[in-house]
Amino acid sequence: MEQDQGTLILGGGMAGMFCAMRLKEAGLPFLLVTERLGGRVMYKAEFKMNFGAVFYFDNYHHVKQIITPGPRVIKSFGQLLFHRSDTDSYSALSLRVLKHGWKLFRFLRFMKTFETHYEAYKKNCETMQVKEALKADPFMERLFFMTAQQFLDDLGVTEACRESVSLFAYACTGARVDTLTAFDYCYLAQGLLMPINNFEFSESAMQQRLGSVEFDSATKVDKTDGGYSVTTAKGRVFHARNLVIATTADAAQKLIDLPRIRSASRLSSYLVKGTLKAKYRGKDIHLFSDTSPVIYLARRDGSRDEYELYSAVGIDLADYFDDYSVRWQQDWAQAIYTHPALVLDQDLGDNLYMAGDHNGMGMEPAAISGIYAANRIIERSAV
Ligand SMILES: Cc1cc2nc3c(=O)[nH]c(=O)nc-3n(C[C@H](O)[C@H](O)[C@H](O)COP(=O)(O)OP(=O)(O)OC[C@H]3O[C@@H](n4cnc5c(N)ncnc54)[C@H](O)[C@@H]3O)c2cc1C
């Protein structure tokens, strides 16, 4: 048995890394046990591409502190081509989209209100569980438990958004739009209203910054008299008073007795070198309706013949390219947790915490959940 680590953090994605950074800042001991740093953030320097999380929003205040900004993803809406079906494509600046002008304006006005509430909600989530932050803001709570469809219908913008915003929501999740909550839909729509950028992330720089990292996989968690013991795949046993489970929700469910969790979409990301089929050649970024297996296809910034492609299920690349070679493919069995609207406890009592994107998708919400766990530990250590 190893000596007491103070806090054990299992999982080194955004949630685990931010939990560790906050504890380090407060001078509290911890050990981060993880299969790899970054988790669903997987930047491969040899390709200068992210094969997991693709871009960050301008309001990712925490995530921005640990990544290096890359190129702007949407430089102008004129770059976007929407595909409702194989035979039905139109530009984001076409009359077909613009004729919905005043309805889109109504949606935009709602989004301004959302953004104000969302900033306060995120701040609250650093010191409150998501369930408490929702209780503190009935506007956000209502959106959290409402379907995106109900929300769009109530606002009278269903068709306007189906022709535009909904294709972006699908591109971000790979989940059918009718399975999203109103909260998640608005969260995603922010990406059309503020700058979004690609980014670089360095695992080695993060390892240096954190210090206390063991690359291993937790296989068993036991409650002991003084806290928790964690057994790993390499046969080590770690002990700590506090335990933060910051793995994916699926891995957490295997380690501790969790109730229901949201289900995650599957995604595959590809870096492809080749020649696009003629119908995709005119624009740089292609977004698809949620009946398409491909969710996002874009020419790489500054490249003539390299493309990023993300798909929700297996695809035949020959449907999109005349000729091609795959430079890298990454499959994610649990990519984005979207459905249904469940709020999991984060403070499970007895110094046990859950962190991650199980209550809300994306890198920043995951980071904030890690900060919340650390803040609780810091607060209790002071008593
Ligand atoms: C293809 C794709 C595209 C995405 N695009 C975006 C995007 O553009 N913008 C955005 O904000 N979000 C995006 N996301 C979602 C985003 O990546 C996640 O919401 C976020 O990174 C989740 O962070 P996390 O810390 O909760 O979990 P993870 O990043 O999954 O971290 C969990 C960590 O736990 C480790 N682990 C698992 N089991 C164990 C175990 N038993 N023992 C020890 N360690 C374990 C894993 O190896 C991993 O390092 C995307 C995700 C995918 C897959």
The ligand as a Gaussian input file, in Angstrom:
#p B3LYP/6-31G(d) Opt

LIG

0 1
 C      -14.400000      13.915000     -31.381000
 C      -14.770000      14.848000     -30.260000
 C      -14.967000      16.201000     -30.546000
 C      -15.266000      17.085000     -29.511000
 N      -15.358000      18.413000     -29.802000
 C      -15.451000      19.301000     -28.795000
 C      -15.287000      20.679000     -29.041000
 O      -15.035000      21.098000     -30.189000
 N      -15.382000      21.545000     -27.993000
 C      -15.625000      21.111000     -26.717000
 O      -15.708000      21.927000     -25.793000
 N      -15.782000      19.799000     -26.451000
 C      -15.663000      18.884000     -27.444000
 N      -15.729000      17.543000     -27.174000
 C      -16.089000      17.123000     -25.799000
 C      -14.934000      17.323000     -24.832000
 O      -13.775000      16.715000     -25.350000
 C      -15.299000      16.710000     -23.486000
 O      -16.545000      17.213000     -23.054000
 C      -14.280000      17.029000     -22.407000
 O      -12.969000      16.975000     -22.897000
 C      -14.491000      16.020000     -21.287000
 O      -13.488000      16.158000     -20.294000
 P      -13.507000      15.171000     -19.043000
 O      -12.365000      15.536000     -18.189000
 O      -14.856000      15.152000     -18.429000
 O      -13.333000      13.684000     -19.636000
 P      -12.194000      13.068000     -20.524000
 O      -11.546000      14.082000     -21.353000
 O      -12.793000      11.876000     -21.214000
 O      -11.102000      12.576000     -19.462000
 C      -11.228000      11.372000     -18.751000
 C       -9.827000      10.818000     -18.494000
 O       -9.953000       9.673000     -17.652000
 C       -9.071000       8.672000     -18.123000
 N       -9.588000       7.396000     -17.619000
 C      -10.674000       6.701000     -18.044000
 N      -10.829000       5.585000     -17.293000
 C       -9.834000       5.611000     -16.382000
 C       -9.465000       4.740000     -15.327000
 N      -10.158000       3.623000     -15.050000
 N       -8.390000       5.064000     -14.572000
 C       -7.672000       6.203000     -14.817000
 N       -7.976000       7.057000     -15.808000
 C       -9.043000       6.752000     -16.579000
 C       -9.094000       8.820000     -19.635000
 O       -7.981000       8.214000     -20.223000
 C       -9.098000      10.334000     -19.743000
 O       -7.769000      10.808000     -19.722000
 C      -15.424000      16.620000     -28.182000
 C      -15.239000      15.265000     -27.893000
 C      -14.905000      14.390000     -28.921000
 C      -14.652000      12.943000     -28.589000

